[in-house]
Amino acid sequence: MIWDEGIAGWFNNIVNYGVSIIWGNNDWLIASNPWYGLLMFLLIGAGIYFTVVTRFIQFRHFGHMWKLLRVSNQGRKDGGISSFEALMTSLAARVGTGNLAGVAIAIYLGGPGAVFWMWMTAIVGMSTSFIESTLAQAYKVPHKDNVYRGGPAYYIEKGLGKRWLAIFFSLCLLVAFGLAFNGVQSNTIAQATNEAFGIPTWMTGIILVALVAPVVFGGLRSVARIAGKIVPVMATLYILLALFIIITNFTEFPAAIALIVKSAFGFEQAAGGVIGYGIAQAMINGIKRGLFSNEAGMGSAPNAAATAKSHPDHPAVQGFMQMLGVFMDTLVICTATAAIIILSGVVDPNVEQEGIQLTQLALSQYVGDLGVVFVAIAIFFFSFTSIIANYSYGESNLEFISGAKNAKVMIMIFRFMVLGMVFIGAIASLPAIWNFADLSMGLMALVNLVAILLLSPVALRILRDYERQVKEGKTGEQIKFDPNDFVKLKDEANRDAWTD
């Protein structure tokens, strides 16, 4: 009906305008509207601010992150989630199509210099991730299944006293991560397997539903266990392949790094008189894809961070672990993809190239047709773990909205909705829904950024408390967190979450 089409048109126009304001478009640095790309300016600005006020925590404590990783499987309650499993759950959500297809798109649209700006985004984003994940741990609440609940909704409600804003955040997350992005991931899997193996998309959809169902019906604990097994294996294999390509093309590697840096600052474009535009495009695409990939500041990873009982048992520990997650996602895995693509020389700005197909084409230069197959397999596992991790974020926030009494029924309905979205996403492309999901994610990120900026003094006080105990020479078993030591947390933190 014309009336229906008119309503749909108005809806799409409103969503598109909202997405342009929040996320910007390919011209946001030179657009007449100064609000274009508002969220990207805020995310980068917040990252720089947190880097300064934490005294460059990502550099000072870089080695300490890896020390904590070595003991991250200790301290878990019976049936609960360890610090390592929480990290793998957040990495499962972070590492997906953005690491393979997103990097390719950034290089195609912004040139090799986009990779440099992805690196810069990740470096400042590490401090943002520390702040939001530390707050998630500080405000977490216990649960009868020994898996803690927490995240932005919880610290917005308790720390800011704004339950309505916390519910708004949770609803945005449910739309974006709980439903729509799971459709995006299943669509990517279906397209990749169809390209590599000729499997019909509807069949891939059925297989995905069959694989996802037992995990989501197993709850948060099941998601963490599966992510803890799949993510390390797939990430390691992908990195090893990239290292093999770098080693076999080592003589060309220094030139590739030089190209990234020169392109980032417009040196490659200077001769053509388009230096300003070249830098702008590199920054736009590098920053945008970097933020989409590592999710620092968006309020998604804190939902995973809150679930763990860490070792040492202190909120700052998950802050450090999630900093490591940003590092591994962008500075390791995205860099691996960038190296494969740039060294292959397959990028042609004069020919339209799709993201995932570009990555497959680049790998094919080294391993022949196996490149297409390998990328399809990598996409399958990376996207599969993203689906189950996104579901876990949704479950936690749905439980927050509905309350303990109604949670069981609501979560059961939500599980079937997720499975339905996985199947629909595999067989259909729904750009309007994906666009609405981008808007929802942008709104939840704006809410989260405001919250962590207002609550950052709490996170900084927690950091100083942790650093003091480490400096005193306390062991992992001796380092403890007591909400009573903090004026604001004394009445806001849940004491039971910090009592063995």
C-alpha positions as CSV (number, residue, x, y, z in Angstrom):
1,M,0.0,0.0,0.0
2,I,1.1,3.6,-0.8
3,W,0.4,4.6,2.9
4,D,2.6,1.8,4.2
5,E,5.3,2.7,1.8
6,G,5.0,6.3,2.9
7,I,5.4,5.3,6.6
8,A,8.3,3.1,5.8
9,G,9.9,5.9,3.8
10,W,9.6,8.3,6.7
11,F,10.9,5.7,9.1
12,N,14.0,5.1,6.9
13,N,14.6,8.8,6.5
14,I,14.5,9.4,10.2
15,V,16.8,6.4,10.9
16,N,19.3,7.4,8.2
17,Y,19.4,11.0,9.5
18,G,20.0,9.8,13.0
19,V,22.7,7.4,11.9
20,S,24.4,10.2,9.9
21,I,24.4,12.5,13.0
22,I,25.7,9.8,15.3
23,W,28.1,7.8,13.1
24,G,28.6,10.3,10.3
25,N,29.2,9.4,6.7
26,N,32.2,9.3,4.3
27,D,32.2,13.1,4.3
28,W,31.7,13.9,8.0
29,L,35.0,15.8,8.4
30,I,34.1,18.2,5.6
31,A,30.3,18.2,5.8
32,S,28.4,21.4,6.3
33,N,26.6,19.9,9.3
34,P,29.1,20.1,12.3
35,W,27.2,17.4,14.2
36,Y,28.0,14.7,11.7
37,G,30.0,11.9,13.3
38,L,29.2,13.1,16.8
39,L,29.7,9.7,18.4
40,M,33.2,9.2,16.8
41,F,34.4,12.6,18.1
42,L,33.1,11.7,21.6
43,L,34.6,8.2,21.6
44,I,38.0,9.5,20.6
45,G,37.8,12.5,22.9
46,A,36.8,10.3,25.8
47,G,39.6,7.9,25.0
48,I,42.2,10.6,25.0
49,Y,40.7,12.0,28.3
50,F,40.8,8.6,30.0
51,T,44.3,8.0,28.7
52,V,45.5,11.2,30.4
53,V,43.7,10.9,33.7
54,T,44.8,7.2,34.1
55,R,48.4,8.4,33.4
56,F,48.6,6.4,30.2
57,I,47.5,3.2,31.8
58,Q,47.7,1.2,28.5
59,F,51.4,1.8,28.4
60,R,52.3,1.7,32.2
61,H,50.5,-1.6,32.8
62,F,50.9,-3.3,29.4
63,G,53.1,-6.0,31.0
64,H,50.8,-6.4,34.0
65,M,47.8,-7.2,31.7
66,W,49.7,-10.3,30.4
67,K,50.6,-11.3,34.0
68,L,46.9,-11.2,34.9
69,L,46.1,-13.3,31.8
70,R,48.3,-16.1,33.1
71,V,46.2,-16.5,36.3
72,S,42.9,-15.5,34.7
73,N,41.4,-19.0,35.1
74,Q,41.8,-18.9,38.9
75,G,39.3,-17.7,41.5
76,R,36.1,-18.8,39.7
77,K,33.2,-19.8,41.9
78,D,31.7,-23.2,41.5
79,G,29.6,-23.0,38.3
80,G,30.6,-19.4,37.8
81,I,32.7,-17.6,35.1
82,S,36.4,-17.0,35.3
83,S,38.2,-13.8,34.3
84,F,39.5,-15.6,31.2
85,E,36.1,-16.8,30.2
86,A,34.7,-13.3,30.5
87,L,37.5,-12.0,28.3
88,M,36.8,-14.7,25.7
89,T,33.1,-13.9,25.7
90,S,33.8,-10.2,25.0
91,L,36.4,-11.2,22.4
92,A,33.8,-13.5,20.8
93,A,31.5,-10.5,20.4
94,R,34.3,-8.2,19.2
95,V,36.0,-10.5,16.8
96,G,33.7,-11.1,13.9
97,T,33.0,-9.8,10.4
98,G,34.7,-6.4,11.3
99,N,38.0,-8.1,11.7
100,L,37.9,-9.7,8.2
101,A,35.5,-7.7,6.1
102,G,35.6,-4.4,8.0
103,V,39.4,-4.0,7.7
104,A,39.2,-4.7,3.9
105,I,36.5,-2.0,3.6
106,A,38.6,0.5,5.5
107,I,41.6,-0.1,3.3
108,Y,39.5,0.0,0.1
109,L,37.8,3.3,1.0
110,G,40.5,5.0,3.0
111,G,43.7,3.5,1.7
112,P,46.4,1.8,3.7
113,G,46.5,4.8,6.0
114,A,43.2,3.7,7.5
115,V,45.0,1.0,9.3
116,F,47.2,3.5,11.2
117,W,44.0,5.3,12.4
118,M,42.5,2.0,13.5
119,W,45.7,1.5,15.6
120,M,45.3,4.9,17.2
121,T,41.6,4.3,17.9
122,A,42.5,1.1,19.7
123,I,45.3,2.6,21.7
124,V,43.1,5.4,23.2
125,G,40.2,3.0,23.4
126,M,42.1,0.7,25.8
127,S,41.8,3.3,28.5
128,T,38.0,3.7,27.9
129,S,37.6,0.0,28.1
130,F,39.4,-0.1,31.4
131,I,37.0,2.5,32.9
132,E,33.7,1.0,31.7
133,S,34.7,-2.6,32.6
134,T,36.0,-1.6,36.1
135,L,32.7,0.1,36.7
136,A,30.8,-2.9,35.5
137,Q,32.7,-5.1,38.1
138,A,32.2,-2.5,40.9
139,Y,28.4,-2.4,40.4
140,K,27.8,-6.1,39.6
141,V,25.2,-8.1,41.5
142,P,25.3,-11.8,42.5
143,H,22.9,-14.4,41.0
144,K,21.8,-17.8,42.2
145,D,23.6,-19.5,39.3
146,N,27.0,-18.0,40.5
147,V,27.3,-16.0,37.3
148,Y,27.3,-12.3,38.2
149,R,25.1,-9.8,36.4
150,G,26.2,-6.2,35.6
151,G,27.1,-3.7,32.9
152,P,26.1,-0.2,31.9
153,A,22.5,-0.6,32.9
154,Y,23.5,-1.5,36.4
155,Y,26.0,1.3,37.0
156,I,23.6,3.8,35.3
157,E,20.8,2.8,37.7
158,K,23.0,2.6,40.9
159,G,25.7,5.1,40.2
160,L,23.6,7.8,38.5
161,G,20.2,6.9,40.0
162,K,18.5,6.9,36.6
163,R,16.6,3.7,36.1
164,W,14.7,5.1,33.1
165,L,18.0,5.8,31.3
166,A,19.3,2.4,32.2
167,I,16.2,0.8,30.7
168,F,16.6,2.9,27.6
169,F,20.2,1.7,27.3
170,S,19.1,-2.0,27.7
171,L,16.4,-1.6,25.1
172,C,18.9,-0.2,22.6
173,L,21.3,-3.1,23.3
174,L,18.5,-5.7,22.9
175,V,17.6,-4.3,19.4
176,A,21.2,-4.0,18.3
177,F,23.2,-6.8,19.9
178,G,20.4,-9.1,21.0
179,L,18.6,-9.4,17.7
180,A,19.7,-7.4,14.6
181,F,23.5,-7.9,14.7
182,N,22.9,-11.7,15.1
183,G,21.1,-11.5,11.8
184,V,24.0,-9.7,10.3
185,Q,26.5,-12.3,11.5
186,S,24.4,-15.2,10.2
187,N,24.0,-13.4,6.9
188,T,27.8,-13.1,6.6
189,I,28.2,-16.8,7.4
190,A,25.6,-17.8,4.8
191,Q,27.1,-15.7,2.1
192,A,30.7,-16.9,2.8
193,T,29.7,-20.6,2.9
194,N,27.7,-20.2,-0.3
195,E,30.6,-18.6,-2.0
196,A,33.1,-21.3,-0.8
197,F,31.1,-24.5,-0.8
198,G,27.9,-23.7,-2.7
199,I,25.7,-24.4,0.3
200,P,22.2,-22.8,0.0
201,T,21.7,-20.0,2.4
202,W,18.5,-21.5,3.8
203,M,20.4,-24.7,4.7
204,T,23.1,-22.7,6.4
205,G,20.4,-20.9,8.4
206,I,19.0,-24.2,9.6
207,I,22.4,-25.5,10.6
208,L,23.2,-22.3,12.5
209,V,19.9,-22.5,14.4
210,A,20.7,-26.1,15.3
211,L,24.2,-25.1,16.6
212,V,23.2,-21.9,18.4
213,A,20.1,-23.4,20.2
214,P,21.8,-25.7,22.7
215,V,24.3,-22.9,23.6
216,V,21.7,-20.1,24.2
217,F,19.4,-22.5,26.1
218,G,22.3,-23.3,28.3
219,G,22.5,-19.7,29.4
220,L,25.4,-17.4,30.2
221,R,27.6,-20.1,31.6
222,S,27.3,-22.2,28.4
223,V,28.2,-19.1,26.3
224,A,31.3,-18.5,28.3
225,R,32.4,-22.1,28.2
226,I,32.0,-22.4,24.4
227,A,33.7,-19.0,23.7
228,G,36.6,-20.0,26.0
229,K,37.3,-23.0,23.8
230,I,36.6,-21.7,20.2
231,V,38.0,-18.1,20.3
232,P,41.6,-18.9,21.4
233,V,41.9,-21.6,18.8
234,M,40.5,-19.7,15.8
235,A,42.4,-16.5,16.7
236,T,45.6,-18.4,17.0
237,L,45.2,-20.1,13.7
238,Y,44.4,-16.9,11.9
239,I,47.4,-15.1,13.5
240,L,49.7,-17.9,12.6
241,L,48.5,-17.8,8.9
242,A,49.1,-14.0,8.9
243,L,52.6,-14.6,10.4
244,F,53.4,-17.2,7.7
245,I,52.4,-14.7,5.0
246,I,54.5,-11.9,6.7
247,I,57.6,-14.2,7.0
248,T,57.4,-15.5,3.5
249,N,57.1,-11.9,2.3
250,F,59.4,-10.3,4.9
251,T,61.4,-8.3,2.4
252,E,58.2,-6.4,1.4
253,F,56.9,-6.0,5.0
254,P,58.9,-2.9,6.0
255,A,57.6,-1.2,2.8
256,A,54.0,-2.1,3.7
257,I,54.4,-0.5,7.2
258,A,55.9,2.6,5.6
259,L,53.0,2.8,3.2
260,I,50.5,2.7,6.1
261,V,52.2,5.6,7.9
262,K,52.8,7.7,4.8
263,S,49.2,7.2,3.6
264,A,47.9,8.1,7.1
265,F,49.5,11.5,6.9
266,G,48.9,12.1,3.2
267,F,52.5,11.8,2.0
268,E,51.4,9.4,-0.7
269,Q,48.7,11.8,-1.9
270,A,50.8,14.9,-1.7
271,A,52.1,14.6,-5.2
272,G,48.6,14.5,-6.5
273,G,47.4,17.6,-4.7
274,V,44.7,15.8,-2.7
275,I,46.6,15.5,0.6
276,G,43.7,16.9,2.7
277,Y,41.1,14.7,1.2
278,G,43.4,11.6,1.5
279,I,44.1,12.2,5.2
280,A,40.3,12.7,5.8
281,Q,39.3,9.5,4.1
282,A,42.0,7.5,5.9
283,M,40.9,8.9,9.3
284,I,37.2,8.5,8.6
285,N,37.4,4.9,7.6
286,G,40.1,3.9,10.0
287,I,38.4,5.4,13.1
288,K,35.0,4.2,12.1
289,R,36.0,0.6,11.4
290,G,38.3,0.6,14.5
291,L,35.4,1.7,16.8
292,F,33.0,-0.9,15.2
293,S,35.6,-3.6,15.7
294,N,36.9,-3.1,19.2
295,E,33.7,-1.6,20.7
296,A,35.6,0.4,23.4
297,G,33.1,2.8,25.1
298,M,30.0,1.4,23.4
299,G,28.8,-0.4,26.5
300,S,28.8,-3.9,25.2
301,A,31.9,-5.5,26.6
302,P,31.1,-4.4,30.2
303,N,28.2,-6.9,30.2
304,A,30.7,-9.7,29.8
305,A,33.2,-8.1,32.2
306,A,30.7,-8.0,35.0
307,T,30.0,-11.8,34.9
308,A,33.4,-12.8,36.2
309,K,34.9,-13.5,39.6
310,S,38.4,-12.3,38.9
311,H,41.8,-13.3,40.4
312,P,42.8,-11.1,42.2
313,D,39.3,-10.4,43.4
314,H,39.3,-6.7,42.5
315,P,37.2,-4.7,39.9
316,A,40.4,-3.3,38.3
317,V,41.4,-6.8,37.2
318,Q,38.6,-7.0,34.6
319,G,39.5,-3.5,33.5
320,F,42.9,-4.7,32.6
321,M,41.6,-7.9,31.0
322,Q,39.2,-5.9,28.8
323,M,42.0,-3.5,27.8
324,L,43.8,-6.6,26.6
325,G,40.7,-7.5,24.6
326,V,40.8,-4.2,22.7
327,F,44.5,-4.8,22.0
328,M,44.0,-8.3,20.7
329,D,41.0,-7.4,18.6
330,T,42.5,-4.4,16.7
331,L,46.2,-4.3,17.2
332,V,46.6,-8.1,16.6
333,I,43.8,-9.6,14.6
334,C,42.8,-6.6,12.5
335,T,46.5,-5.9,11.8
336,A,46.8,-9.6,10.7
337,T,44.1,-9.0,8.1
338,A,45.6,-5.6,7.0
339,A,49.0,-7.3,6.5
340,I,47.4,-10.0,4.3
341,I,45.6,-7.5,2.2
342,I,48.3,-4.9,1.8
343,L,51.1,-7.4,1.0
344,S,48.8,-9.1,-1.6
345,G,48.5,-5.9,-3.6
346,V,44.9,-6.8,-4.7
347,V,43.2,-3.6,-3.6
348,D,42.1,-1.6,-6.7
349,P,40.3,1.7,-5.9
350,N,39.0,1.8,-9.4
351,V,37.2,-1.5,-9.1
352,E,34.3,-2.0,-6.7
353,Q,35.3,-4.7,-4.2
354,E,33.3,-6.2,-1.4
355,G,34.9,-6.5,2.0
356,I,34.8,-10.2,2.6
357,Q,35.5,-11.1,-1.0
358,L,38.5,-8.8,-0.9
359,T,40.0,-10.6,2.1
360,Q,39.3,-14.0,0.3
361,L,41.0,-12.7,-2.8
362,A,44.0,-11.5,-0.9
363,L,44.5,-14.9,0.8
364,S,44.1,-16.6,-2.5
365,Q,47.2,-14.9,-3.7
366,Y,49.2,-17.0,-1.2
367,V,47.3,-20.3,-0.7
368,G,45.2,-20.4,-3.9
369,D,41.6,-21.6,-3.6
370,L,42.2,-22.6,0.0
371,G,42.1,-18.9,0.8
372,V,38.4,-18.7,0.0
373,V,37.8,-21.8,2.1
374,F,39.9,-20.7,5.0
375,V,38.1,-17.3,5.2
376,A,34.7,-19.0,5.0
377,I,35.7,-21.3,7.9
378,A,37.2,-18.4,9.9
379,I,34.0,-16.3,9.3
380,F,31.9,-19.2,10.4
381,F,33.6,-19.6,13.8
382,F,34.2,-15.9,14.5
383,S,30.6,-15.0,13.6
384,F,29.1,-18.0,15.4
385,T,30.9,-17.0,18.6
386,S,29.7,-13.4,18.1
387,I,26.1,-14.6,17.9
388,I,26.3,-16.5,21.2
389,A,28.1,-13.6,22.9
390,N,25.6,-11.1,21.6
391,Y,22.9,-13.3,23.0
392,S,24.5,-13.3,26.4
393,Y,24.5,-9.5,26.4
394,G,20.8,-9.5,25.5
395,E,19.9,-12.0,28.2
396,S,21.6,-10.0,31.0
397,N,19.9,-6.7,30.0
398,L,16.5,-8.4,29.5
399,E,16.8,-9.8,33.0
400,F,17.6,-6.2,34.2
401,I,14.5,-4.8,32.6
402,S,12.0,-7.6,33.5
403,G,13.2,-8.2,37.0
404,A,13.8,-11.6,38.7
405,K,10.1,-12.6,38.8
406,N,9.4,-12.3,35.1
407,A,12.9,-13.0,33.8
408,K,12.4,-16.8,33.1
409,V,9.5,-16.3,30.8
410,M,10.9,-13.3,29.0
411,I,14.3,-15.0,28.5
412,M,12.6,-18.0,27.0
413,I,10.7,-15.8,24.5
414,F,13.9,-13.9,23.8
415,R,15.8,-17.2,23.0
416,F,13.3,-18.1,20.3
417,M,13.4,-14.6,18.9
418,V,17.2,-14.8,18.6
419,L,17.0,-18.2,16.8
420,G,14.4,-16.7,14.5
421,M,16.6,-13.7,13.7
422,V,19.5,-16.1,13.0
423,F,17.5,-17.9,10.4
424,I,16.0,-14.8,8.8
425,G,19.4,-13.1,8.7
426,A,20.8,-16.1,6.8
427,I,18.2,-16.0,4.0
428,A,17.5,-12.3,3.7
429,S,19.2,-9.0,3.6
430,L,17.4,-6.5,5.7
431,P,19.2,-3.1,5.3
432,A,16.5,-1.1,7.1
433,I,16.8,-3.3,10.1
434,W,20.6,-3.2,10.1
435,N,20.4,0.6,9.8
436,F,18.1,0.8,12.8
437,A,20.5,-1.4,14.7
438,D,23.3,1.0,13.9
439,L,21.1,3.8,15.3
440,S,20.3,1.8,18.4
441,M,24.0,1.0,19.0
442,G,24.9,4.6,18.6
443,L,22.3,5.7,21.1
444,M,23.4,3.1,23.7
445,A,27.1,4.2,23.1
446,L,26.1,7.9,23.7
447,V,24.3,7.0,27.0
448,N,27.2,4.8,28.1
449,L,29.8,7.5,27.3
450,V,28.0,10.1,29.4
451,A,27.7,7.6,32.3
452,I,31.3,6.6,32.4
453,L,32.5,10.2,32.1
454,L,30.3,11.1,35.1
455,L,31.4,7.9,37.0
456,S,35.1,8.0,36.0
457,P,36.2,9.4,39.4
458,V,34.9,6.1,40.9
459,A,36.9,4.0,38.5
460,L,40.0,6.1,39.0
461,R,39.7,5.7,42.8
462,I,39.4,1.9,42.3
463,L,42.6,2.0,40.1
464,R,44.6,3.8,42.7
465,D,43.4,1.3,45.4
466,Y,44.6,-1.6,43.2
467,E,47.9,0.1,42.4
468,R,48.5,0.8,46.1
469,Q,47.9,-2.9,47.0
470,V,50.2,-4.1,44.2
471,K,52.9,-1.6,45.3
472,E,52.6,-2.9,48.9
473,G,53.7,-6.3,47.5
474,K,50.4,-8.1,48.2
475,T,49.8,-11.4,46.4
476,G,46.9,-12.2,44.2
477,E,45.1,-13.9,47.2
478,Q,45.8,-10.9,49.4
479,I,44.5,-8.2,47.1
480,K,40.9,-7.4,48.0
481,F,38.2,-4.9,47.2
482,D,35.9,-3.5,49.9
483,P,33.1,-1.2,48.9
484,N,33.2,0.4,52.4
485,D,36.5,2.0,51.5
486,F,34.8,4.1,48.9
487,V,32.4,6.9,49.8
488,K,30.3,6.6,46.7
489,L,30.3,2.8,46.6
490,K,29.6,2.3,50.3
491,D,25.8,2.6,49.6
492,E,25.7,1.8,45.9
493,A,27.7,-1.4,45.4
494,N,26.2,-4.7,46.2
495,R,28.1,-6.1,49.3
496,D,27.1,-9.7,48.6
497,A,29.0,-9.6,45.3
498,W,32.3,-9.0,47.2
499,T,31.7,-11.4,50.1
500,D,33.0,-15.0,49.7
